[in-house]
Amino acid sequence: MLLTLFLSSAFGQNNPQPVDELRFKIAVFGPADEIFIWWGHAALIVENTRWNYSRVFDWGIFTYPSDNFLKDFVREQVQYKVSTGTLDMDTYIKEDRDITVYTLDLDRTAREAILAYAENKVLPENCFYNYHEFRDNCSTGVRDILDLGLRGQLKAAFDSVPGRFSFRQHVLRFTWNRPVSDWLLGFLMGQNLDEKITPWEEMFLPVEIGRNIVNFSYTDDTGAGRKLVSSVEVYYASKTRQPILNEPLSTWPYALVSGAIIAALLFAVKALGKKYPRPGRLLWGLSQSFLGLVLGGAGCLLVFGWSMSNDYIQQNINVLFVNPLLLLALPLGIISAAGRRILINPERGLRILWTYVFTAGAIAFICRLLPFFHQQNQSVLGLVLPVAFALSYVPDMTYKLKRLLRHYYRRPRTSNHRFEHTGNTEES
């Protein structure tokens, strides 16, 4: 077996306890440019201190059945592979990724269990597993094998106390510097990702493994208390990448300001159309086509993930007001920009469509008052509601209601005066 060859080549067949000469480390790598590495990476390193030779066990080699990664990713059909080999730190340094190495102080029983299990996992018949963003990834693989070596003590300590943040909040700690992706991910994530989680579950992120184990102590095989991490080495610090936030950033004010700016621009285009009809009509129609394409496309992704029973997209109220129906704005906007009428009045159709979006979004906002609703979709509402308001019938209805109320309060009223008889009337 590979384990026997590794140990015997390093220590010789007559060495009674070769595992004592092995040093176990966990390497935590920072984010990279590819979307599937935005949240970093983790790996288990086993060093042969006698021969200065090391192997790495990596749970992060992915494969997928079709040629469309995004499709398989959303359908949760991406398979990951556990592999072993040598660790090339230079590759990570060239990518300008943070590298932090945690050296573990493990007892003999833990070392033997971890190495045996890792060797078994890299066998061709055992190396593949079904990837899940939060429950089974490169980080949870390292977490689980470490807990195996510690005889369940890691999970017992971290799976019974409340965590710091939800899955959504942890995910968005890494995307705050990519506004479009940050908004889209927040839009796609459903209510189940806003549930309270434990530190054990938070360790789906590599950085959370490092944060939780650095001060963790366990009971070794002799019954003595022992600190798990003996040393922490910052092997490389990124020179150009944005730092990972310690706490999630509240982005809904930025989304609300962005929505208000877009709404103001739309009102300006509408006013331009009164003075310059042709360019105003062109901008008014094409802007609605663009918005329908963007928001309708996002709605298609949401419905596609929903239909594939993707568990982190389920229970998502955003589908009520951002869905494929918005793609109707694409042809209607083009027809409106061209000044044509084909079967229907495109302007009326667009107004009805955006009125629906605003009304449904307002209902979703009101749902936030209900005790069983806790989806954190403020950024989605903050962007969509002002835009839908500007394009809907609501401004006209508000203006008409305002005029009606003003007319009501300004109209002259008939006063009933009491006339008293003074007894001084003239006689004719």
FENMO-V660636 format. One record per backbone hydrogen bond with DSSP energy under -0.5 kcal/mol. CO is the residue of the C=O (numbers start at 0). NH is the residue of the N-H. E is the energy in kcal/mol with one decimal. If there is no record, write none. Layout:
CO_NH_E, CO_NH_E
This chain:
0_4_-2.4, 1_5_-2.7, 2_6_-2.5, 3_7_-2.9, 4_8_-2.4, 5_9_-1.0, 6_10_-2.6, 7_11_-2.1, 11_14_-1.1, 14_17_-0.6, 16_19_-1.3, 17_20_-1.8, 18_21_-1.5, 20_48_-1.9, 22_46_-3.2, 23_103_-2.9, 24_44_-3.1, 25_101_-3.0, 26_28_-0.5, 26_42_-1.8, 27_99_-2.4, 28_40_-2.0, 33_36_-2.0, 34_37_-1.3, 36_31_-1.6, 36_39_-1.5, 38_205_-0.6, 40_28_-3.3, 42_26_-2.5, 43_56_-3.3, 44_24_-2.9, 44_46_-0.5, 45_54_-2.5, 46_22_-2.4, 46_48_-0.9, 47_51_-1.2, 47_52_-1.5, 52_47_-4.5, 54_45_-2.9, 55_57_-0.6, 55_84_-1.3, 56_43_-2.2, 57_82_-2.6, 59_61_-0.7, 60_80_-3.6, 62_78_-2.2, 66_68_-0.7, 67_71_-2.1, 68_72_-2.7, 69_73_-2.5, 70_74_-2.1, 71_76_-3.2, 71_77_-0.7, 72_75_-0.9, 76_64_-0.5, 77_130_-1.8, 78_62_-4.2, 79_128_-2.4, 80_60_-1.6, 80_82_-0.6, 82_57_-2.8, 84_55_-2.9, 85_87_-0.6, 86_88_-0.9, 87_90_-0.8, 87_91_-0.8, 88_92_-2.1, 89_93_-2.6, 90_94_-1.2, 91_96_-1.9, 92_95_-1.8, 97_29_-2.7, 98_234_-1.3, 98_235_-1.8, 99_27_-3.0, 100_102_-0.6, 100_232_-2.8, 101_25_-2.4, 102_229_-2.4, 102_230_-1.1, 103_105_-0.8, 106_110_-2.2, 107_111_-2.5, 108_112_-2.3, 109_113_-2.7, 110_114_-2.4, 111_115_-2.2, 112_116_-2.2, 113_117_-2.6, 114_118_-2.3, 115_119_-1.9, 116_120_-2.0, 117_121_-1.1, 119_122_-1.0, 122_125_-2.0, 122_126_-1.6, 126_81_-2.2, 128_79_-2.6, 128_130_-0.7, 131_135_-1.3, 135_131_-2.7, 136_140_-2.0, 137_141_-1.1, 138_142_-2.5, 139_143_-2.9, 140_144_-1.9, 141_145_-1.9, 142_146_-2.1, 143_147_-2.1, 144_148_-1.9, 145_149_-1.8, 146_151_-2.9, 147_150_-1.4, 149_152_-1.2, 151_155_-2.0, 152_156_-1.6, 153_157_-1.8, 154_158_-2.2, 157_199_-2.1, 160_198_-0.6, 165_169_-2.2, 166_170_-2.5, 167_171_-2.4, 168_172_-0.7, 169_172_-0.7, 170_173_-1.4, 171_175_-0.5, 172_244_-1.3, 174_177_-2.2, 177_181_-3.1, 178_182_-2.3, 179_183_-2.5, 180_184_-2.7, 181_185_-2.1, 182_186_-2.1, 183_187_-2.2, 184_188_-1.9, 189_192_-1.4, 190_193_-2.2, 191_194_-0.9, 192_167_-2.1, 196_162_-2.6, 197_201_-2.1, 198_202_-0.9, 199_202_-0.6, 200_203_-1.3, 201_204_-1.6, 204_207_-0.7, 204_208_-1.2, 205_208_-0.6, 205_209_-1.7, 206_210_-2.1, 207_211_-1.9, 208_212_-2.3, 209_213_-1.3, 212_215_-1.3, 215_227_-2.9, 217_219_-0.6, 217_225_-2.9, 219_222_-1.8, 223_219_-2.9, 225_217_-2.9, 227_104_-3.6, 227_229_-0.6, 230_102_-2.4, 232_100_-3.1, 232_234_-1.3, 235_98_-2.9, 248_250_-0.9, 250_254_-2.0, 251_255_-2.7, 252_256_-2.3, 253_257_-2.4, 254_258_-2.6, 255_259_-2.4, 256_260_-2.4, 257_261_-2.4, 258_262_-2.4, 259_263_-2.4, 260_264_-2.3, 261_265_-2.1, 262_266_-2.3, 263_267_-2.0, 264_268_-2.3, 265_269_-2.3, 266_270_-2.3, 267_271_-2.2, 268_272_-1.8, 269_273_-0.7, 270_273_-0.7, 270_274_-0.9, 271_274_-0.5, 271_275_-3.7, 275_279_-2.2, 276_280_-2.8, 277_281_-2.3, 278_282_-2.6, 279_283_-2.5, 280_284_-2.4, 281_285_-2.4, 282_286_-2.3, 283_287_-1.2, 284_288_-1.8, 285_289_-2.5, 286_290_-2.3, 287_291_-2.4, 288_292_-2.2, 289_293_-2.5, 290_294_-2.6, 291_295_-2.0, 292_296_-1.9, 293_297_-2.1, 294_298_-2.3, 295_299_-2.0, 296_300_-2.0, 297_301_-2.0, 298_302_-2.6, 299_303_-2.6, 300_304_-2.5, 301_305_-2.3, 302_306_-2.7, 303_307_-1.4, 304_309_-2.2, 305_308_-1.7, 308_310_-0.6, 309_312_-1.7, 309_313_-1.3, 311_189_-2.6, 313_191_-0.6, 314_190_-2.7, 314_316_-0.6, 315_318_-1.3, 316_319_-1.9, 317_320_-1.2, 317_321_-2.3, 322_325_-2.1, 323_326_-2.0, 324_327_-1.7, 325_328_-1.7, 326_329_-1.4, 326_330_-0.7, 327_331_-1.9, 328_332_-2.3, 329_333_-1.5, 330_334_-2.6, 331_335_-2.5, 332_336_-2.4, 333_337_-1.8, 334_338_-0.6, 334_339_-2.1, 335_338_-1.0, 340_342_-0.6, 341_343_-2.7, 343_341_-0.7, 343_345_-0.8, 344_348_-2.3, 345_349_-2.5, 346_350_-2.3, 347_351_-2.5, 348_352_-2.2, 349_353_-2.6, 350_354_-2.0, 350_392_-0.5, 351_355_-2.1, 352_356_-1.9, 353_357_-2.4, 354_358_-2.6, 355_359_-2.9, 356_360_-2.5, 357_361_-2.4, 358_362_-2.0, 359_363_-2.2, 360_364_-2.1, 361_365_-2.3, 362_366_-2.0, 363_367_-0.6, 364_367_-1.1, 365_368_-2.1, 366_369_-1.8, 369_372_-1.2, 371_373_-0.6, 374_376_-1.6, 376_380_-2.3, 377_381_-2.9, 378_382_-1.4, 379_383_-2.5, 380_384_-2.0, 382_386_-0.9, 383_387_-2.9, 384_388_-2.5, 385_389_-2.0, 386_390_-1.4, 387_391_-1.0, 388_391_-0.6, 388_394_-0.7, 392_396_-2.6, 393_397_-2.9, 394_398_-2.5, 395_399_-2.6, 396_400_-2.4, 397_401_-2.2, 398_402_-2.4, 399_403_-2.4, 400_404_-2.4, 401_405_-2.3, 402_406_-2.6, 403_407_-2.1, 404_408_-2.1, 405_409_-1.3, 406_410_-1.1, 414_416_-0.8, 416_418_-0.6, 417_419_-0.5, 419_421_-0.6
